Amino acid sequence: MAKVAPLFLALALAGACAQPPAPTRSEPRFVPEQWFQGRTVGRGEFRRSLGGSPSRFDMVIDGAWNGRVLTMDETFSRPAGAARPGRWNRVWTITPTGRQSYLGELTTGHGPAEITAEGDTVTMRYRADAPLVERPFPARFEQTLRLRPDGTVLNTADVYKWGVRIGRTTVVFRKAPGGA
């Protein structure tokens, strides 16, 4: 028995020091250049951090992938009965720079957007004019798009002005009938 104890101790120490197997990386499930091809529609709202009624809007995105660049033509609209009705348009050009990284440019942007894709999630960090206000102003956006099991994409974007979070935009995107 005394000879067996050191053997068990040595085995236990060897097991404790062993490295666990490295996790295997899988292909991202949410690939923007595939998902945003064709027509995508969304319904969302902007909520100010200080309260007040949410500002609701609809979106239509027409996406095209040419094998090198994803172009997304976005149109925001509010119905005639809304507090501030109207339409806004902006265009994204998104270029893959690596297996899960992208560089984005936005017509209303102030510099490049850093975009990463991992699993079911795409994150975006950029500066642009806030599109859902009467007078657009430069703001910083921290945006997360998550592919959900039902095939829709939940988009949340925190909006910052002078380093202070002033609100959050939430949109649910789905492929338009015949849009894929």
Sine and cosine of phi, psi and omega as CSV:
sin_phi,cos_phi,sin_psi,cos_psi,sin_omega,cos_omega
0.00,0.00,-0.64,0.77,-0.01,-1.00
-0.90,0.43,-0.52,0.86,0.01,-1.00
-0.98,0.22,-0.43,0.90,-0.04,-1.00
-0.98,0.21,-0.55,0.84,-0.04,-1.00
-0.85,0.52,-0.73,0.68,0.03,-1.00
-0.89,0.46,-0.56,0.83,0.03,-1.00
-0.90,0.43,-0.72,0.69,0.04,-1.00
-0.89,0.46,-0.64,0.77,0.02,-1.00
-0.89,0.45,-0.69,0.72,0.02,-1.00
-0.90,0.44,-0.68,0.74,0.03,-1.00
-0.90,0.43,-0.66,0.75,0.00,-1.00
-0.90,0.43,-0.68,0.73,0.02,-1.00
-0.91,0.41,-0.65,0.76,0.02,-1.00
-0.89,0.45,-0.64,0.77,0.02,-1.00
-0.92,0.39,-0.61,0.79,-0.01,-1.00
-0.94,0.35,-0.50,0.87,-0.02,-1.00
-1.00,0.05,-0.24,0.97,-0.05,-1.00
-0.92,0.39,0.62,-0.78,0.04,-1.00
-0.98,0.19,0.71,-0.70,0.10,-1.00
-0.93,0.37,0.42,-0.91,0.01,-1.00
-0.88,0.47,0.62,-0.79,0.02,-1.00
-0.91,0.41,0.67,-0.74,0.02,-1.00
-0.90,0.43,0.60,-0.80,0.03,-1.00
-1.00,0.07,0.65,-0.76,0.03,-1.00
-1.00,0.01,0.73,-0.68,0.04,-1.00
-0.96,-0.28,0.32,-0.95,0.06,-1.00
-0.89,0.46,0.59,-0.81,0.04,-1.00
-0.90,0.44,0.67,-0.74,0.02,-1.00
-0.98,0.22,-0.51,0.86,-0.03,-1.00
-0.97,-0.25,0.98,-0.22,-0.02,-1.00
-0.94,-0.34,0.96,-0.29,-0.12,-0.99
-0.81,0.59,-0.67,0.75,-0.06,-1.00
-0.93,0.38,-0.31,0.95,0.11,-0.99
-1.00,-0.01,-0.75,0.67,-0.12,-0.99
-0.92,0.40,-0.61,0.79,-0.09,-1.00
-1.00,0.01,0.14,0.99,0.11,-0.99
-0.94,0.35,0.63,-0.78,0.00,-1.00
0.99,0.11,-0.38,-0.93,-0.07,-1.00
-0.99,-0.14,0.73,-0.69,0.06,-1.00
-0.82,-0.57,0.64,-0.77,0.05,-1.00
-0.85,-0.52,0.45,-0.89,0.00,-1.00
-0.51,-0.86,0.44,-0.90,0.09,-1.00
-0.77,-0.63,0.73,-0.68,-0.07,-1.00
-0.48,-0.88,-0.10,-1.00,0.03,-1.00
-0.47,-0.88,0.46,-0.89,0.13,-0.99
-0.92,-0.38,0.79,-0.61,0.04,-1.00
-0.90,-0.43,0.82,-0.57,0.05,-1.00
-0.96,0.29,0.59,-0.81,0.01,-1.00
-0.89,0.46,-0.51,0.86,-0.04,-1.00
-1.00,0.03,0.14,0.99,0.04,-1.00
0.99,-0.16,-0.26,-0.97,-0.07,-1.00
0.99,-0.13,0.12,-0.99,-0.01,-1.00
-0.96,0.28,0.61,-0.79,0.06,-1.00
-0.93,0.38,0.53,-0.85,0.06,-1.00
-0.99,-0.15,0.93,-0.36,-0.06,-1.00
-1.00,-0.04,0.49,-0.87,-0.02,-1.00
-0.42,-0.91,0.26,-0.97,0.10,-0.99
-0.89,-0.45,0.42,-0.91,0.04,-1.00
-0.72,-0.70,0.54,-0.84,0.18,-0.98
-0.77,-0.64,0.77,-0.64,0.05,-1.00
-0.85,-0.52,0.82,-0.57,0.12,-0.99
-0.97,-0.26,0.92,-0.38,-0.07,-1.00
-0.95,-0.32,0.59,-0.80,0.05,-1.00
-0.65,-0.76,0.74,-0.68,0.03,-1.00
-0.90,-0.43,0.86,-0.51,-0.03,-1.00
-0.98,-0.19,0.23,0.97,-0.03,-1.00
0.99,-0.10,-0.25,0.97,0.01,-1.00
-0.75,-0.66,-0.57,0.82,-0.10,-0.99
-0.69,-0.72,0.71,-0.71,0.14,-0.99
-1.00,-0.08,0.83,-0.56,0.09,-1.00
-0.94,-0.34,0.79,-0.61,-0.01,-1.00
-0.83,-0.56,0.93,-0.37,0.03,-1.00
-1.00,-0.06,0.94,-0.33,-0.08,-1.00
-0.98,-0.22,0.74,-0.68,0.11,-0.99
-0.84,-0.54,0.85,-0.53,0.08,-1.00
-0.99,-0.16,0.63,-0.78,0.07,-1.00
-0.55,-0.84,0.50,-0.87,0.12,-0.99
-0.84,-0.55,0.62,-0.78,-0.03,-1.00
-0.92,0.39,0.29,-0.96,-0.04,-1.00
-0.84,0.54,-0.53,0.85,-0.03,-1.00
-0.99,0.14,-0.04,1.00,-0.03,-1.00
-0.95,0.31,0.32,-0.95,0.01,-1.00
-0.85,0.52,-0.63,0.78,0.05,-1.00
-0.74,-0.67,0.99,0.13,-0.01,-1.00
-0.93,0.36,0.35,-0.94,0.08,-1.00
0.48,-0.88,-0.02,-1.00,0.00,-1.00
-0.75,-0.66,0.58,-0.81,0.08,-1.00
-0.71,-0.70,0.50,-0.86,0.00,-1.00
-0.71,-0.71,0.60,-0.80,0.13,-0.99
-0.48,-0.88,0.35,-0.94,-0.06,-1.00
-0.78,-0.63,0.76,-0.65,0.12,-0.99
-0.99,-0.13,0.62,-0.78,0.29,-0.96
-0.84,-0.54,0.82,-0.57,-0.11,-0.99
-0.82,-0.57,0.83,-0.56,-0.06,-1.00
-0.88,-0.48,0.81,-0.58,0.09,-1.00
-0.89,0.45,0.68,-0.73,0.04,-1.00
-0.88,-0.47,-0.09,1.00,-0.02,-1.00
-0.15,-0.99,-0.10,-1.00,-0.06,-1.00
-0.87,0.49,-0.61,0.79,-0.04,-1.00
-0.74,-0.67,0.35,0.94,-0.02,-1.00
-0.79,-0.61,0.46,-0.89,-0.08,-1.00
-0.61,-0.79,0.35,-0.94,0.15,-0.99
-0.86,-0.50,0.79,-0.62,-0.03,-1.00
-0.90,-0.43,0.55,-0.83,0.13,-0.99
-0.79,-0.62,0.64,-0.77,-0.08,-1.00
-0.79,-0.62,0.70,-0.71,-0.04,-1.00
-0.86,0.51,-0.47,0.88,0.04,-1.00
-0.98,-0.21,0.26,0.97,-0.09,-1.00
-1.00,0.10,0.28,-0.96,0.06,-1.00
-0.82,-0.57,0.96,0.27,-0.05,-1.00
0.97,-0.25,0.09,-1.00,-0.07,-1.00
-0.97,0.26,0.40,-0.92,0.10,-1.00
-0.98,-0.19,0.70,-0.72,0.11,-0.99
-1.00,-0.06,0.82,-0.58,-0.09,-1.00
-0.75,-0.66,0.74,-0.68,0.09,-1.00
-0.75,-0.66,0.52,-0.85,0.06,-1.00
-0.84,-0.54,0.75,-0.66,0.05,-1.00
-0.54,-0.84,0.90,-0.44,-0.01,-1.00
0.90,0.44,-0.84,-0.54,-0.03,-1.00
-1.00,-0.09,0.22,0.98,-0.14,-0.99
-0.79,-0.62,0.68,-0.74,0.14,-0.99
-0.88,-0.48,0.75,-0.66,0.06,-1.00
-0.90,-0.44,0.58,-0.81,-0.04,-1.00
-0.70,-0.71,0.69,-0.73,0.09,-1.00
-0.76,-0.65,0.81,-0.58,-0.06,-1.00
-0.30,-0.95,0.21,-0.98,0.10,-1.00
-0.89,-0.45,0.71,-0.70,-0.02,-1.00
-0.33,-0.95,0.20,-0.98,0.12,-0.99
-0.95,0.31,0.72,-0.70,0.06,-1.00
-0.93,0.36,0.86,-0.50,-0.17,-0.99
-1.00,0.08,-0.19,0.98,-0.17,-0.99
-0.96,-0.29,0.47,0.88,0.01,-1.00
-0.81,-0.58,0.30,-0.95,-0.02,-1.00
-0.85,0.52,-0.74,0.67,0.03,-1.00
-0.89,-0.46,0.97,-0.23,-0.01,-1.00
-0.83,0.56,0.60,-0.80,0.03,-1.00
-0.70,-0.71,0.44,-0.90,0.03,-1.00
-0.91,0.41,0.71,-0.71,-0.01,-1.00
-0.59,-0.81,0.29,-0.96,0.09,-1.00
-0.97,-0.24,0.69,-0.72,-0.03,-1.00
-0.88,-0.48,0.69,-0.72,0.17,-0.98
-0.84,-0.54,0.96,-0.29,-0.22,-0.98
-0.89,-0.46,0.65,-0.76,0.06,-1.00
-0.78,-0.63,0.80,-0.61,0.08,-1.00
-0.91,-0.42,0.82,-0.58,-0.05,-1.00
-0.83,-0.55,0.84,-0.54,0.08,-1.00
-0.96,0.29,0.83,-0.56,-0.05,-1.00
-0.99,-0.13,0.34,-0.94,-0.03,-1.00
-0.84,0.55,-0.45,0.89,-0.01,-1.00
-0.99,0.13,0.06,1.00,0.04,-1.00
1.00,-0.01,-0.11,0.99,0.08,-1.00
-1.00,0.10,0.23,-0.97,0.04,-1.00
-0.86,-0.50,0.81,-0.59,0.09,-1.00
-1.00,-0.07,0.86,-0.52,-0.04,-1.00
-0.92,-0.39,0.86,-0.52,0.12,-0.99
-0.84,-0.54,0.70,-0.72,0.01,-1.00
-0.71,-0.70,0.88,-0.48,0.14,-0.99
-0.99,0.11,0.70,-0.71,-0.08,-1.00
-0.91,-0.40,0.76,-0.65,-0.06,-1.00
-0.84,-0.54,0.62,-0.78,0.11,-0.99
-0.75,-0.66,0.78,-0.62,-0.05,-1.00
0.80,0.60,0.54,0.84,0.03,-1.00
0.99,0.14,0.00,1.00,-0.03,-1.00
-0.95,-0.30,0.75,-0.67,0.04,-1.00
-0.93,0.36,0.87,-0.49,-0.04,-1.00
-0.97,-0.23,-0.18,0.98,0.02,-1.00
0.12,-0.99,0.03,-1.00,0.00,-1.00
-0.67,-0.74,0.73,-0.68,0.12,-0.99
-0.98,-0.21,0.72,-0.70,0.06,-1.00
-0.79,-0.61,0.78,-0.62,0.00,-1.00
-0.70,-0.72,0.64,-0.77,0.17,-0.98
-0.94,-0.33,0.86,-0.52,0.01,-1.00
-0.98,-0.19,0.55,-0.84,0.13,-0.99
-0.58,-0.81,0.39,-0.92,0.05,-1.00
-0.95,0.30,0.71,-0.70,0.03,-1.00
-0.95,0.32,0.53,-0.85,0.07,-1.00
-0.81,0.59,0.80,-0.61,-0.03,-1.00
0.96,0.27,0.14,0.99,-0.08,-1.00
-1.00,-0.03,-0.13,0.99,-0.06,-1.00
-1.00,-0.04,0.00,0.00,0.00,0.00
